[in-house]
Amino acid sequence: MINVTWIDSFRLRARAGGIRDGWAASTRPGVAFHELPEATLRSRTGGTRKAGEPTVVMVCDPPNVLEHFDAVFERFSPHGRVIVFEPPGFGFSLPSASFRFTFDEYRACIEGLLRKLDEGPYVLAFTCVWAHIALQVAAKEPGMIAKLMLWQSPSWAQQVTWAREVDKKKVISRPVLGQVMTALKPEKIGLGWYRAALAKNRYPDFMPTLEQALKRGAFCCLGSLWQQWFHGYTPPPVRVEQPALVTWGLADRTHARSDKESIGSQLAHAKWHSFQHAGHSPELEASQEYCELLRGWLQED
């Protein structure tokens, strides 16, 4: 597969002006931008870390943006420290001109963010494909990562199968076409995703926030990520020793055939939980249940 991911890096650099001083910089309290070699990441921070407790770090799973996480901050930040960030090429996190959307570049960027924040030890609350980034970081930096909370995340082999099922028509996975479609039709892609992945009829709760962000210039580089991650790449095999909580939103139709215990082979100490009435994004669809679960688990030894 030819590598045309430079198309997204080029077009986003051309749109970079004013992002740090515009709408995206002031939509919520605690929004900040972090300059890293690979990208400029947008994050939101809330709450205060209590003595002996870790900082919870969450990743926005596209097409979600920081503004979707209001309920998470409302319910969790009175009880602890939480940081949410948008990965490069999504929301308003701007990749560098040389960024090529590889798994290793994302991993290095996220590691860099954690070091720059300097608020460890961390709980990485990562979903879907990002869970495999969390596994790599936890294995490499065991002193920095205290626990993992992972959801909608099967083994890598099943993740690849899932990705190909999601893109059956090979739109986003096709070089050039994927870049063009995600640049010109991000709203359509977002709506299609929400209809397929969230609990039935929940998409109207999330589309207005996405539409507002897209109108203000939010990015969606799904084609470049898909082409780099799911065609010939496999992360190094790791097995992590940190405690892990693996959860699944059972109303996610995109993962109906995924083996929901398959990621367990990479976890030495795992617990399992299911959200019966949430789909791909239980942190947003069932925020109260999600935050109560997270808080209770963090209090366990």
Secondary structure per residue as TSV (DSSP state, phi and psi in degrees):
chain	resnum	aa	ss	phi	psi
A	1	M	-	360.0	128.0
A	2	I	-	-70.0	148.9
A	3	N	-	-99.3	107.0
A	4	V	-	-116.5	22.4
A	5	T	T	-65.4	-16.7
A	6	W	H	-60.4	-23.7
A	7	I	H	-58.5	-45.6
A	8	D	H	-69.2	-42.5
A	9	S	H	-60.0	-41.6
A	10	F	H	-66.1	-48.5
A	11	R	H	-68.0	-33.1
A	12	L	H	-73.5	-36.2
A	13	R	H	-62.1	-34.4
A	14	A	H	-67.3	-21.1
A	15	R	T	-103.2	10.1
A	16	A	-	-70.5	-28.4
A	17	G	T	-58.4	129.1
A	18	G	T	87.1	-5.4
A	19	I	T	-63.8	-45.0
A	20	R	T	-71.6	-18.2
A	21	D	T	-112.5	1.8
A	22	G	S	-100.7	-153.4
A	23	W	G	-53.4	-44.0
A	24	A	G	-65.5	-17.6
A	25	A	G	-84.8	-14.0
A	26	S	S	-138.3	20.7
A	27	T	S	-71.8	-28.3
A	28	R	S	-143.4	158.2
A	29	P	T	-63.7	145.6
A	30	G	T	83.4	5.9
A	31	V	E	-76.4	135.9
A	32	A	E	-148.7	161.5
A	33	F	E	-117.1	141.8
A	34	H	E	-125.3	119.1
A	35	E	E	-81.8	121.8
A	36	L	-	-131.1	161.5
A	37	P	S	-57.6	-34.8
A	38	E	S	-87.2	-26.3
A	39	A	E	-171.4	166.5
A	40	T	E	-104.6	114.1
A	41	L	E	-99.2	138.3
A	42	R	E	-98.0	132.8
A	43	S	E	-134.9	166.9
A	44	R	E	-133.0	136.3
A	45	T	E	-123.5	142.3
A	46	G	E	-152.3	160.9
A	47	G	S	78.9	173.8
A	48	T	-	-125.5	133.3
A	49	R	-	-76.1	130.5
A	50	K	-	-87.7	156.9
A	51	A	T	-54.9	128.4
A	52	G	T	83.6	-2.3
A	53	E	-	-104.5	148.0
A	54	P	-	-83.3	167.2
A	55	T	E	-91.2	130.7
A	56	V	E	-87.7	126.2
A	57	V	E	-117.6	126.4
A	58	M	E	-120.5	148.1
A	59	V	E	-108.1	137.7
A	60	C	-	-71.2	120.3
A	61	D	-	-87.8	114.2
A	62	P	T	-55.2	145.2
A	63	P	T	-89.1	11.7
A	64	N	-	-65.0	150.7
A	65	V	-	-125.9	173.2
A	66	L	G	-53.9	-35.8
A	67	E	G	-66.3	-16.0
A	68	H	G	-74.7	-12.7
A	69	F	G	-97.7	17.8
A	70	D	H	-54.9	-45.5
A	71	A	H	-66.4	-34.0
A	72	V	H	-63.1	-46.5
A	73	F	H	-66.0	-39.1
A	74	E	H	-62.9	-38.9
A	75	R	H	-91.8	-26.7
A	76	F	H	-101.6	-38.3
A	77	S	T	-61.8	-25.1
A	78	P	T	-66.7	-12.8
A	79	H	T	-115.0	-8.3
A	80	G	S	178.7	-179.7
A	81	R	-	-90.3	131.0
A	82	V	E	-138.1	136.7
A	83	I	E	-128.7	130.3
A	84	V	E	-120.9	137.1
A	85	F	E	-135.0	155.2
A	86	E	-	-95.3	131.0
A	87	P	-	-72.8	160.1
A	88	P	T	-55.9	133.7
A	89	G	T	89.0	4.2
A	90	F	E	-136.2	150.6
A	91	G	E	60.5	-121.9
A	92	F	T	-122.8	26.2
A	93	S	-	-91.2	116.6
A	94	L	E	-96.8	117.0
A	95	P	E	-71.3	154.6
A	96	S	-	-70.4	167.8
A	97	A	T	-63.4	-28.2
A	98	S	T	-93.4	-0.4
A	99	F	-	-68.5	131.9
A	100	R	-	-121.8	18.3
A	101	F	-	64.7	26.0
A	102	T	-	-79.0	157.5
A	103	F	H	-56.0	-44.8
A	104	D	H	-66.6	-33.7
A	105	E	H	-67.1	-41.9
A	106	Y	H	-63.0	-44.2
A	107	R	H	-59.8	-47.2
A	108	A	H	-62.2	-39.1
A	109	C	H	-65.6	-43.7
A	110	I	H	-68.6	-40.2
A	111	E	H	-58.3	-43.9
A	112	G	H	-62.1	-39.1
A	113	L	H	-62.7	-45.4
A	114	L	H	-61.3	-40.6
A	115	R	H	-67.8	-40.7
A	116	K	H	-66.7	-39.1
A	117	L	H	-64.0	-37.8
A	118	D	T	54.8	48.2
A	119	E	-	-123.5	23.0
A	120	G	-	-73.3	168.7
A	121	P	S	-72.9	156.7
A	122	Y	E	-113.9	151.6
A	123	V	E	-104.3	119.2
A	124	L	E	-89.4	110.4
A	125	A	E	-102.1	87.2
A	126	F	E	-118.4	143.6
A	127	T	E	-116.5	159.1
A	128	C	T	53.0	-131.4
A	129	V	T	-63.7	-26.4
A	130	W	H	-69.2	-20.9
A	131	A	H	-59.1	-32.2
A	132	H	H	-74.4	-26.8
A	133	I	H	-65.8	-45.2
A	134	A	H	-58.3	-41.2
A	135	L	H	-61.3	-43.6
A	136	Q	H	-64.9	-44.1
A	137	V	H	-66.4	-42.7
A	138	A	H	-64.0	-38.3
A	139	A	H	-69.4	-36.2
A	140	K	H	-79.7	-34.7
A	141	E	-	-124.8	65.1
A	142	P	T	-63.6	-26.5
A	143	G	T	-75.6	-20.4
A	144	M	T	-93.5	-26.8
A	145	I	E	-109.2	116.0
A	146	A	E	-85.8	-41.9
A	147	K	E	-149.2	165.5
A	148	L	E	-127.5	135.1
A	149	M	E	-119.4	117.3
A	150	L	E	-124.1	139.0
A	151	W	E	-145.3	154.8
A	152	Q	S	54.6	44.6
A	153	S	-	-135.7	99.7
A	154	P	-	-86.1	-172.0
A	155	S	-	-61.1	164.2
A	156	W	H	-62.1	-41.5
A	157	A	H	-59.5	-40.7
A	158	Q	H	-74.4	-29.2
A	159	Q	H	-63.7	-40.0
A	160	V	H	-64.4	-43.8
A	161	T	H	-59.9	-44.0
A	162	W	H	-58.7	-45.7
A	163	A	H	-61.0	-39.4
A	164	R	H	-72.5	-31.2
A	165	E	H	-69.8	-41.0
A	166	V	H	-61.3	-36.2
A	167	D	T	-110.2	54.2
A	168	K	T	-57.4	-36.1
A	169	K	T	-82.3	0.4
A	170	K	-	53.9	52.1
A	171	V	S	-89.9	-58.3
A	172	I	T	-77.6	-20.8
A	173	S	T	-86.5	-3.2
A	174	R	S	-93.5	123.1
A	175	P	T	-53.5	142.4
A	176	V	T	74.7	-56.7
A	177	L	H	-59.5	-43.6
A	178	G	H	-61.6	-41.0
A	179	Q	H	-67.4	-39.8
A	180	V	H	-68.2	-45.6
A	181	M	H	-65.7	-41.7
A	182	T	H	-73.5	-22.0
A	183	A	H	-80.2	-39.8
A	184	L	H	-94.4	-25.9
A	185	K	-	-127.2	43.0
A	186	P	H	-64.2	-33.0
A	187	E	H	-65.8	-42.4
A	188	K	H	-64.5	-42.1
A	189	I	H	-64.4	-42.6
A	190	G	H	-62.4	-44.0
A	191	L	H	-63.5	-44.3
A	192	G	H	-60.3	-40.2
A	193	W	H	-65.4	-48.5
A	194	Y	H	-60.2	-41.0
A	195	R	H	-62.6	-36.5
A	196	A	H	-84.8	-34.2
A	197	A	H	-104.7	-28.5
A	198	L	S	-83.1	165.4
A	199	A	S	-56.5	150.8
A	200	K	T	-53.7	130.8
A	201	N	T	67.7	18.7
A	202	R	-	-90.0	-12.8
A	203	Y	G	-57.7	-32.3
A	204	P	G	-63.8	-20.3
A	205	D	G	-74.2	-19.2
A	206	F	T	-115.5	-23.4
A	207	M	H	-64.4	-41.6
A	208	P	H	-58.3	-40.7
A	209	T	H	-65.4	-42.5
A	210	L	H	-64.5	-44.6
A	211	E	H	-61.0	-41.3
A	212	Q	H	-61.9	-44.8
A	213	A	H	-64.4	-42.3
A	214	L	H	-64.0	-39.2
A	215	K	H	-64.7	-27.3
A	216	R	T	-89.7	2.5
A	217	G	T	107.5	14.4
A	218	A	-	-61.1	151.5
A	219	F	E	-98.5	158.7
A	220	C	E	-150.4	96.2
A	221	C	-	-106.2	44.0
A	222	L	H	-62.5	-35.5
A	223	G	H	-61.2	-45.1
A	224	S	H	-65.4	-41.7
A	225	L	H	-63.9	-47.6
A	226	W	H	-57.2	-44.9
A	227	Q	H	-67.5	-31.6
A	228	Q	H	-85.1	-33.0
A	229	W	H	-89.7	-34.8
A	230	F	S	-111.5	19.1
A	231	H	S	-137.0	82.9
A	232	G	S	98.2	-1.7
A	233	Y	-	-107.4	141.6
A	234	T	-	-138.0	127.1
A	235	P	-	-62.8	153.6
A	236	P	-	-57.8	140.0
A	237	P	-	-67.6	129.9
A	238	V	-	-137.0	157.3
A	239	R	-	-135.6	121.6
A	240	V	E	-99.9	147.8
A	241	E	E	-96.3	-16.4
A	242	Q	E	-66.0	150.1
A	243	P	E	-58.5	141.4
A	244	A	E	-133.7	142.2
A	245	L	E	-115.8	116.0
A	246	V	E	-104.9	124.6
A	247	T	E	-127.0	158.2
A	248	W	E	-139.1	133.0
A	249	G	E	-85.6	110.6
A	250	L	T	-75.9	-9.8
A	251	A	T	-89.8	9.7
A	252	D	-	-82.2	105.9
A	253	R	G	-73.0	-21.7
A	254	T	G	-70.3	-23.2
A	255	H	G	-109.3	21.8
A	256	A	T	-58.0	-33.4
A	257	R	T	-103.5	4.7
A	258	S	S	-73.1	142.5
A	259	D	-	-77.0	106.5
A	260	K	T	-76.3	-5.1
A	261	E	T	-108.5	1.9
A	262	S	G	-67.3	-27.9
A	263	I	G	-73.3	-12.8
A	264	G	G	-61.2	-22.8
A	265	S	G	-65.7	-16.3
A	266	Q	G	-100.6	4.2
A	267	L	E	-121.9	122.0
A	268	A	E	-76.8	-30.3
A	269	H	E	-138.2	95.4
A	270	A	E	-125.1	144.6
A	271	K	E	-118.0	159.8
A	272	W	E	-129.3	148.0
A	273	H	E	-151.0	148.9
A	274	S	E	-125.6	139.5
A	275	F	E	-99.8	110.6
A	276	Q	T	-70.0	-31.7
A	277	H	T	-116.1	18.1
A	278	A	-	-119.6	155.9
A	279	G	-	-102.3	-128.7
A	280	H	S	-68.7	-22.1
A	281	S	-	-124.2	67.8
A	282	P	H	-62.3	-26.7
A	283	E	H	-62.3	-25.6
A	284	L	H	-104.4	-37.4
A	285	E	H	-76.5	-32.1
A	286	A	T	-133.7	57.6
A	287	S	H	-59.5	-39.5
A	288	Q	H	-65.7	-48.4
A	289	E	H	-62.6	-41.8
A	290	Y	H	-61.4	-49.0
A	291	C	H	-67.8	-36.8
A	292	E	H	-64.4	-41.1
A	293	L	H	-62.0	-47.1
A	294	L	H	-61.9	-46.0
A	295	R	H	-62.2	-43.9
A	296	G	H	-63.9	-40.2
A	297	W	H	-67.6	-37.5
A	298	L	H	-64.8	-25.4
A	299	Q	T	-82.7	-9.5
A	300	E	-	-76.9	149.6
A	301	D	-	-72.3	360.0
